[in-house]
Amino acid sequence: MAKWTPTHEAPEPLEGPVVATITGGTVVWFVLFLVQLPFYGWFDDHGHTWWLWTCLAGGGLGLIGIWYVRKRDAAIKRAERAA
């Protein structure tokens, strides 16, 4: 199989409100977990408890994501001030 080589330059990455986006997504995961929690018995009866744990894992990974993007934004701002 031949190696694929791009025929044009890659576009610049889009920058936006990254911290707000990750924070919003994390909040949504935790809210979904909390909304489903009262129905734990139904999920357990039907073998769908993984839905709850997926939401909890999404919220937990989102916390790591918030930490990461805040550090990234701080590093970008430091680099801009130094330049």
Helices and strands as residue ranges (DSSP letters): H 18-36, G 37-39, H 40-45, H 49-82
